[in-house]
Amino acid sequence: MEEVSQENEQNENERIDLISWLGSIKRDFDPLLLEARKQYPINGWVGSWLIRSLTGFKYIKMPENSVSKIVTFFSNHITIWASIAIGAFGAGANKYLPLFSHLQPWPRTIGVFLMVVSLAMSLKANFTRMLTLDDPYFNPNAYKLFRPKEYFMFLNYFKGHYDFETVFKTVELLYRENSLDSILQVHESINNELRADKQKIIESLEENRVYLEDAEKVIAELNTQIWSLADQVTINEQNLNAAIDVLYRLRKGASLFNPADLRVVTPFSLFELKGNYLFRHFEQGTTETPSVIRIDDSKYAHYSSVKLVNSDKTIEYATSDREGRTVASYWIELPSERILIYNFHYDSTNSGMSAIIESKEMYRFIRGICIHLEERHFFEKKEDVRDA
């Protein structure tokens, strides 16, 4: 009898130890692994890491119980923006602030050094967060690459629907000597918790989907800007070649210079303002440009050249009568006090053309050609210049 009592006491102690051990496992593992499970699976990590570290894009605070204050500080978007501002201030202090001119080049050197150090620390801090299980930035792919043993140890947990809380309650339930109704009640409670966890996982997946869509939009915008810059570089190269051709022809002799040189980047038309009329001197590559425009005639009010005459601007834009075509007009005053209106005719989809037209170099180039044409008396000729 005494041996049976001791055995029961031993079994009871073992049950208490097991329940206590499972409680400790549940307390230590579930908070971390449940948060990590929300991020599983995620494809790719390098892009989001660089964007967060270098721009502070979509910053999310670390968990409140985080003990790494340095990681919290350097992963903060405010720190990243502040470091960029310090670098920009240091880079411009020597040039734009006379107060720092005698300190050259130290403000720039110190500013850039602080910016580089801060961004490097930001890269390190955000990388650390990607390998921290309960951090919103946790990335399973990065975790798998840099901590493979831990990853495969927790993989079944990430992929599954159960946790240590479920095991704890199940074992606790098995040890109870209660009625069937009580067992069913506890089991239903566990199922309710599992359903709640499932809903949280669904919400987390939806948030990740929205984040990926936003990232794809940012990438598409960057690609558009890259292609726009590439187009602009090509056009600028063509403009430079055209300018070189004109200079060589001027150097060889005036007879080689003609109004066709006004066609620099787009088809063009050139008018002269005389009283209330614009008289066309030359045009090339256009099909519906009138020879005479009365500036107070309402049917021409939407023309960029007419809008330019009636405003105090030096450049004016308008959409032509032809769909998808844009006309940009220059106001050009010659040394002889003659007023010319030079018009660019181009495709409206060419988004980089406005930046080229609004450059001072392009305006000076067109005006220089007009001055040379006047010096060679081309404006006294009646015939137009047209495509061959």
TAHU-V685702 format. One record per helix or strand of 2 or more residues. SS is the DSSP state (helix for helix, strand for strand). FROM is the first residue (numbers start at 1). TO is the last residue. If there is no record, write none. Layout:
ss: [SS,SS]
from: [FROM,FROM]
to: [TO,TO]
//
This chain:
ss: [helix,helix,helix,helix,helix,helix,helix,helix,helix,helix,helix,helix,strand,strand,strand,helix,helix,strand,strand,strand,helix,helix,helix]
from: [2,46,69,77,98,106,140,148,164,180,254,259,267,277,292,298,304,315,325,339,353,360,378]
to: [38,55,74,96,103,130,146,159,175,252,256,262,274,284,294,300,309,319,333,347,357,375,380]
//
